Amino acid sequence: MSELTLTKTRLFEGVWEGVLTCDGDGNYQPQLEVMHLQETVPGVEVIEKPEERLWVVRVPVPPAAIADGVQTFVIRDARTREVLDSFALLSGDVLSYDIRSEIALLREELDLLKRAFRRHCLETM
């Protein structure tokens, strides 16, 4: 049995790209499928690089999948249904609950408290 490893390289211009390697003997030919909302994503490319013993995987993000919320894409082996990797797109109101937003709010509140404390110290002297 061959063991597949899929490693993300980038997400650029609406195309997720990764490198697929296979630990095993023989002439393995991968069959991948990408799922989004339990539908198969069309246009997935698996480009063999035999001299490097790997495949370049390209997954186009369908424009219809770009929407508010979290959109998750699952990349799996079509034969075994084993999940090799996944990626998610976040947009819209869901980002307001992001931890980075919370940290920014905390920083603003801390700055407000520092100014109020300094003003209090100057007034009581």
C-alpha positions as CSV (number, residue, x, y, z in Angstrom):
1,M,0.0,0.0,0.0
2,S,1.2,3.5,-0.9
3,E,1.2,6.4,1.5
4,L,0.3,9.7,0.1
5,T,1.4,13.1,1.5
6,L,-0.1,16.3,0.2
7,T,1.7,19.5,1.2
8,K,0.2,23.0,0.4
9,T,2.5,25.3,-1.5
10,R,0.3,28.3,-2.0
11,L,-3.2,29.8,-2.7
12,F,-2.7,32.3,-5.5
13,E,-5.2,33.9,-7.9
14,G,-8.0,31.6,-6.8
15,V,-6.1,28.4,-7.2
16,W,-5.0,26.2,-4.3
17,E,-1.7,24.5,-5.1
18,G,0.1,21.7,-3.4
19,V,2.7,18.9,-3.9
20,L,1.7,15.2,-3.7
21,T,4.3,12.6,-2.9
22,C,3.9,8.8,-2.6
23,D,6.0,6.6,-0.4
24,G,5.8,3.2,-2.1
25,D,7.0,1.2,-5.0
26,G,5.5,0.9,-8.5
27,N,3.9,3.3,-10.9
28,Y,1.2,4.8,-8.7
29,Q,-1.3,7.1,-10.4
30,P,-3.3,9.2,-7.9
31,Q,-7.0,9.9,-8.3
32,L,-8.0,12.9,-6.2
33,E,-11.3,14.5,-5.5
34,V,-12.1,17.8,-3.9
35,M,-15.3,18.3,-2.0
36,H,-17.1,21.5,-1.0
37,L,-20.5,21.3,0.6
38,Q,-20.6,17.6,-0.3
39,E,-20.3,18.5,-4.0
40,T,-17.3,17.6,-6.2
41,V,-15.2,20.7,-7.2
42,P,-14.6,20.6,-11.0
43,G,-11.3,21.4,-12.7
44,V,-8.9,19.7,-10.3
45,E,-5.5,19.1,-12.0
46,V,-2.9,16.5,-11.0
47,I,0.3,17.1,-13.0
48,E,2.9,14.4,-12.8
49,K,6.6,15.3,-12.4
50,P,8.2,11.9,-12.9
51,E,11.8,13.2,-12.7
52,E,11.0,14.5,-9.2
53,R,8.7,11.6,-8.2
54,L,5.8,13.9,-7.3
55,W,2.6,15.5,-8.6
56,V,1.6,19.1,-8.6
57,V,-2.0,19.5,-7.5
58,R,-4.1,22.5,-8.6
59,V,-7.6,23.1,-7.2
60,P,-9.5,26.1,-8.7
61,V,-11.7,27.8,-6.1
62,P,-15.2,28.1,-7.8
63,P,-16.4,31.7,-7.7
64,A,-19.8,30.4,-6.4
65,A,-17.9,29.1,-3.3
66,I,-16.7,32.6,-2.4
67,A,-19.3,33.7,0.1
68,D,-19.7,35.0,3.7
69,G,-18.8,32.5,6.4
70,V,-16.3,29.6,6.4
71,Q,-16.0,27.6,3.2
72,T,-14.2,24.4,3.6
73,F,-12.6,22.3,0.9
74,V,-11.6,18.7,1.5
75,I,-9.0,17.0,-0.7
76,R,-9.1,13.2,-0.6
77,D,-8.0,10.1,-2.4
78,A,-10.9,9.0,-4.6
79,R,-10.0,5.4,-4.2
80,T,-9.7,5.1,-0.4
81,R,-11.6,8.2,0.6
82,E,-8.7,9.1,2.8
83,V,-8.5,12.8,3.6
84,L,-5.1,14.2,2.4
85,D,-5.6,17.8,3.2
86,S,-8.2,20.6,3.5
87,F,-8.3,24.4,3.3
88,A,-10.8,27.0,4.3
89,L,-11.8,30.4,3.1
90,L,-13.1,32.9,5.6
91,S,-15.0,36.1,4.7
92,G,-17.7,38.4,5.9
93,D,-19.1,38.7,9.4
94,V,-17.4,35.6,10.6
95,L,-14.1,37.5,10.7
96,S,-15.5,39.9,13.4
97,Y,-15.2,37.0,15.8
98,D,-11.6,36.3,14.9
99,I,-9.1,36.3,17.7
100,R,-7.1,39.0,16.0
101,S,-10.1,41.3,16.1
102,E,-10.4,40.6,19.8
103,I,-6.8,41.4,20.5
104,A,-7.1,44.7,18.5
105,L,-10.1,45.6,20.7
106,L,-8.2,44.8,23.9
107,R,-5.3,47.0,22.7
108,E,-7.7,49.9,22.1
109,E,-9.3,49.4,25.6
110,L,-5.8,49.3,27.2
111,D,-4.8,52.5,25.5
112,L,-8.0,54.1,26.7
113,L,-7.3,53.0,30.3
114,K,-3.6,54.2,30.1
115,R,-4.7,57.6,29.0
116,A,-7.4,57.8,31.7
117,F,-4.9,56.7,34.4
118,R,-2.3,59.2,33.3
119,R,-4.9,62.0,33.3
120,H,-5.9,60.9,36.8
121,C,-2.3,60.9,38.0
122,L,-1.8,64.4,36.6
123,E,-4.9,65.8,38.2
124,T,-4.2,64.4,41.7
125,M,-0.7,65.8,41.9
